Amino acid sequence: MQDLMVYVNEVMEEIRGRCAGVFCSALSVGCEESAQGTTEYAILVGVLVVIAIVAIVAFRDRVSELWDAISSGINSL
């Protein structure tokens, strides 16, 4: 009976160790996915900033006219 209890305790420790390993693996996968999402978001924001800069440079005259119209409208208030 004593040997059976020792064996059961050893098996339970092994199960706890494996479950902890699976839990840690699941957490690390979550961290990797979170980091991947953050990287994708940063790349998307960077691309949008580059597109905005290119658009402003390409339409510089039109943006200048629009800015002057807005500023004169605000000044007339």
N, CA, C and O of each residue as an XYZ file, in Angstrom:
308
protein
N       0.821     -1.193      0.000
C       0.000      0.000      0.000
C       0.867      1.259      0.000
O       0.564      2.228     -0.696
N       1.941      1.236      0.781
C       2.853      2.374      0.854
C       3.476      2.630     -0.509
O       3.601      3.785     -0.915
N       3.874      1.574     -1.232
C       4.464      1.710     -2.562
C       3.469      2.319     -3.545
O       3.836      3.118     -4.406
N       2.203      1.927     -3.403
C       1.167      2.474     -4.278
C       1.013      3.977     -4.053
O       0.867      4.726     -5.019
N       1.042      4.429     -2.814
C       0.918      5.845     -2.504
C       2.115      6.628     -3.043
O       1.951      7.739     -3.546
N       3.285      6.073     -2.944
C       4.479      6.714     -3.473
C       4.369      6.833     -4.987
O       4.696      7.872     -5.559
N       3.908      5.769     -5.633
C       3.753      5.771     -7.087
C       2.711      6.810     -7.514
O       2.925      7.541     -8.481
N       1.595      6.876     -6.802
C       0.537      7.840     -7.129
C       1.075      9.266     -6.967
O       0.795     10.129     -7.799
N       1.833      9.516     -5.920
C       2.412     10.850     -5.722
C       3.389     11.208     -6.844
O       3.416     12.347     -7.309
N       4.180     10.240     -7.270
C       5.115     10.486     -8.375
C       4.367     10.799     -9.665
O       4.741     11.704    -10.411
N       3.296     10.032     -9.918
C       2.495     10.277    -11.123
C       1.845     11.659    -11.058
O       1.814     12.379    -12.056
N       1.331     12.026     -9.895
C       0.693     13.341     -9.747
C       1.709     14.467     -9.957
O       1.386     15.479    -10.580
N       2.911     14.307     -9.453
C       3.954     15.315     -9.669
C       4.296     15.434    -11.154
O       4.502     16.534    -11.667
N       4.353     14.288    -11.837
C       4.642     14.300    -13.279
C       3.530     15.025    -14.038
O       3.797     15.805    -14.952
N       2.294     14.762    -13.653
C       1.150     15.421    -14.308
C       1.202     16.924    -14.057
O       0.993     17.711    -14.980
N       1.478     17.327    -12.824
C       1.585     18.762    -12.514
C       2.690     19.422    -13.336
O       2.521     20.529    -13.848
N       3.821     18.728    -13.453
C       4.935     19.269    -14.239
C       4.571     19.436    -15.702
O       4.897     20.449    -16.321
N       3.897     18.443    -16.247
C       3.509     18.539    -17.663
C       2.452     19.606    -17.883
O       2.498     20.333    -18.875
N       1.500     19.703    -16.965
C       0.461     20.733    -17.108
C       1.069     22.124    -16.994
O       0.677     23.040    -17.718
N       2.015     22.279    -16.097
C       2.682     23.575    -15.964
C       3.439     23.898    -17.242
O       3.444     25.046    -17.686
N       4.082     22.891    -17.841
C       4.798     23.106    -19.104
C       3.862     23.514    -20.214
O       4.177     24.404    -21.004
N       2.699     22.861    -20.280
C       1.711     23.209    -21.306
C       1.193     24.614    -21.068
O       1.021     25.385    -22.012
N       0.943     24.953    -19.802
C       0.455     26.293    -19.471
C       1.476     27.356    -19.844
O       1.118     28.391    -20.407
N       2.750     27.108    -19.535
C       3.796     28.064    -19.896
C       3.927     28.187    -21.403
O       4.146     29.281    -21.924
N       3.794     27.065    -22.106
C       3.861     27.111    -23.568
C       2.704     27.927    -24.131
O       2.885     28.709    -25.064
N       1.525     27.746    -23.568
C       0.362     28.512    -24.029
C       0.564     29.995    -23.776
O       0.192     30.827    -24.604
N       1.157     30.333    -22.625
C       1.415     31.741    -22.339
C       2.433     32.328    -23.298
O       2.278     33.465    -23.744
N       3.467     31.573    -23.621
C       4.475     32.112    -24.530
C       3.919     32.273    -25.930
O       4.299     33.206    -26.639
N       3.022     31.379    -26.347
C       2.386     31.543    -27.660
C       1.548     32.806    -27.658
O       1.545     33.549    -28.640
N       0.832     33.063    -26.562
C       0.048     34.284    -26.465
C       0.917     35.517    -26.538
O       0.539     36.507    -27.164
N       2.077     35.473    -25.906
C       2.994     36.610    -25.942
C       3.534     36.824    -27.343
O       3.651     37.961    -27.801
N       3.865     35.727    -28.032
C       4.379     35.860    -29.394
C       3.311     36.434    -30.315
O       3.611     37.277    -31.161
N       2.065     35.985    -30.159
C       0.991     36.510    -30.999
C       0.745     37.980    -30.698
O       0.470     38.763    -31.608
N       0.839     38.360    -29.437
C       0.652     39.758    -29.068
C       1.757     40.621    -29.669
O       1.493     41.706    -30.188
N       2.984     40.139    -29.599
C       4.100     40.885    -30.179
C       3.962     40.977    -31.686
O       4.301     41.997    -32.286
N       3.467     39.916    -32.296
C       3.268     39.931    -33.741
C       2.200     40.955    -34.105
O       2.353     41.689    -35.081
N       1.121     41.009    -33.330
C       0.063     41.986    -33.585
C       0.561     43.409    -33.422
O       0.196     44.292    -34.198
N       1.399     43.634    -32.411
C       1.956     44.954    -32.187
C       2.869     45.361    -33.344
O       2.849     46.509    -33.788
N       3.655     44.421    -33.818
C       4.540     44.702    -34.953
C       3.739     45.027    -36.195
O       4.058     45.972    -36.916
N       2.689     44.241    -36.451
C       1.850     44.510    -37.623
C       1.196     45.888    -37.512
O       1.098     46.610    -38.504
N       0.753     46.249    -36.323
C       0.141     47.557    -36.106
C       1.148     48.671    -36.368
O       0.817     49.671    -37.006
N       2.370     48.504    -35.880
C       3.410     49.512    -36.086
C       3.736     49.660    -37.568
O       3.927     50.775    -38.053
N       3.800     48.549    -38.285
C       4.066     48.609    -39.729
C       2.923     49.327    -40.434
O       3.161     50.151    -41.317
N       1.682     49.021    -40.053
C       0.520     49.665    -40.669
C       0.538     51.170    -40.424
O       0.291     51.948    -41.346
N       0.823     51.585    -39.202
C       0.881     53.013    -38.887
C       1.994     53.690    -39.685
O       1.816     54.795    -40.196
N       3.140     53.018    -39.786
C       4.250     53.574    -40.566
C       3.899     53.760    -42.024
O       4.235     54.781    -42.624
N       3.220     52.771    -42.600
C       2.807     52.869    -44.006
C       1.813     54.018    -44.186
O       1.892     54.765    -45.161
N       0.881     54.153    -43.246
C      -0.097     55.249    -43.348
C       0.575     56.615    -43.235
O       0.177     57.559    -43.917
N       1.577     56.726    -42.391
C       2.311     57.997    -42.271
C       3.038     58.316    -43.566
O       3.017     59.458    -44.025
N       3.679     57.318    -44.160
C       4.379     57.536    -45.436
C       3.391     57.950    -46.517
O       3.679     58.857    -47.299
N       2.227     57.301    -46.576
C       1.205     57.665    -47.569
C       0.735     59.102    -47.345
O       0.556     59.849    -48.307
N       0.534     59.496    -46.085
C       0.101     60.864    -45.789
C       1.151     61.877    -46.218
O       0.810     62.921    -46.774
N       2.428     61.584    -45.967
C       3.498     62.501    -46.362
C       3.569     62.615    -47.877
O       3.717     63.714    -48.412
N       3.466     61.489    -48.572
C       3.502     61.510    -50.045
C       2.321     62.303    -50.579
O       2.473     63.074    -51.527
N       1.142     62.126    -49.983
C      -0.044     62.852    -50.444
C       0.119     64.356    -50.215
O      -0.250     65.153    -51.077
N       0.658     64.745    -49.080
C       0.845     66.177    -48.804
C       1.858     66.780    -49.763
O       1.664     67.891    -50.257
N       2.939     66.051    -50.028
C       3.951     66.561    -50.955
C       3.382     66.643    -52.370
O       3.637     67.609    -53.089
N       2.617     65.635    -52.769
C       2.065     65.604    -54.128
C       1.024     66.710    -54.331
O       0.938     67.300    -55.408
N       0.242     66.980    -53.297
C      -0.814     67.986    -53.411
C      -0.499     69.219    -52.579
O      -1.389     69.809    -51.967
N       0.763     69.602    -52.560
C       1.235     70.709    -51.731
C       0.471     72.002    -52.018
O       0.052     72.682    -51.082
N       0.281     72.351    -53.276
C      -0.401     73.601    -53.611
C      -1.851     73.574    -53.152
O      -2.348     74.550    -52.589
N      -2.521     72.474    -53.390
C      -3.928     72.355    -52.998
C      -4.063     72.383    -51.473
O      -4.990     72.996    -50.942
N      -3.149     71.728    -50.778
C      -3.173     71.730    -49.311
C      -2.916     73.143    -48.794
O      -3.533     73.569    -47.817
N      -2.015     73.864    -49.440
C      -1.728     75.235    -49.030
C      -2.961     76.121    -49.206
O      -3.277     76.928    -48.332
N      -3.650     75.973    -50.323
C      -4.872     76.760    -50.554
C      -5.936     76.411    -49.518
O      -6.610     77.292    -48.985
N      -6.076     75.141    -49.246
C      -7.064     74.695    -48.261
C      -6.712     75.230    -46.871
O      -7.594     75.687    -46.144
N      -5.444     75.176    -46.502
C      -4.991     75.686    -45.210
C      -5.257     77.186    -45.090
O      -5.707     77.654    -44.044
N      -4.981     77.940    -46.153
C      -5.244     79.377    -46.140
C      -6.732     79.662    -46.004
O      -7.129     80.578    -45.284
N      -7.555     78.878    -46.694
C      -9.006     79.076    -46.601
C      -9.501     78.792    -45.172
O     -10.333     79.527    -44.640
N      -8.988     77.735    -44.569
C      -9.398     77.396    -43.201
C      -8.944     78.481    -42.232
O      -9.716     78.911    -41.375
N      -7.696     78.926    -42.361
C      -7.183     79.948    -41.433
C      -7.920     81.273    -41.605
O      -8.195     81.952    -40.615
N      -8.242     81.654    -42.836
C      -8.988     82.910    -43.028
C     -10.410     82.763    -42.494
O     -10.981     83.722    -41.975
N     -10.979     81.573    -42.618
C     -12.327     81.345    -42.067
C     -12.321     81.438    -40.548
O     -13.245     81.989    -39.950
N     -11.291     80.904    -39.933
C     -11.203     80.967    -38.468
C     -10.943     82.401    -38.020
O     -11.505     82.847    -37.020
N     -10.096     83.130    -38.751
C      -9.802     84.510    -38.384
C     -11.022     85.411    -38.533
O     -11.136     86.410    -37.823
N     -11.929     85.080    -39.437
C     -13.105     85.924    -39.630
C     -14.166     85.708    -38.570
O     -15.158     86.436    -38.528
N     -13.973     84.725    -37.718
C     -14.936     84.499    -36.622
C     -14.734     85.523    -35.606
O     -15.432     85.533    -34.591
